[in-house]
Amino acid sequence: MSLILHVDDDDVIRQLVASYLEKAGHKVVSAANGLDGMKLAEEIGPDLILMDIDMPVLDGYEATQRLRGNGYKGMIAALTGSERVRDLANAVVAGCDDFIPKPLTDEFAGLVDEILNRKEQIKADAKKAGTDDDFFD
């Protein structure tokens, strides 16, 4: 079971994401804006943050940049309805490790698992190389 923080201003999307991921065996904590998401991320140290991009108070780009600036090393995936290359590139520049497109499909939980598996592989590779100094902590 992984701990996943989902940051999104849409109540329906938060409920849908929680439903998909809890059925897949994950624990989900949610926040309604980037500022609250940042605070929760720093408190709970989730295995993955699913970060919406377009939110009030603090958007996903800025929240991700601030988290990275504060030394947060965990996995962050942009969860966005935008398919524009520029928006996806901006998410990566802000510090996102990956992205998952909206609308959500039945493949959503599998995409999340792929990201989590990639995290574990990166940690294993770092440990093998002798550079595992709290890579994601």
Secondary structure, DSSP 8 states (H G I E B T S, - for coil): --EEEEE-S-HHHHHHHHHHHHHTT-EEEEESSHHHHHHHHHHH--SEEEEESS-SSS-HHHHHHHHHHTT--SEEEEEES---HHHHHHHHHHT-SEEEESS--TTHHHHHHHHHHHHHHHHHHHHHTT--SSTT-
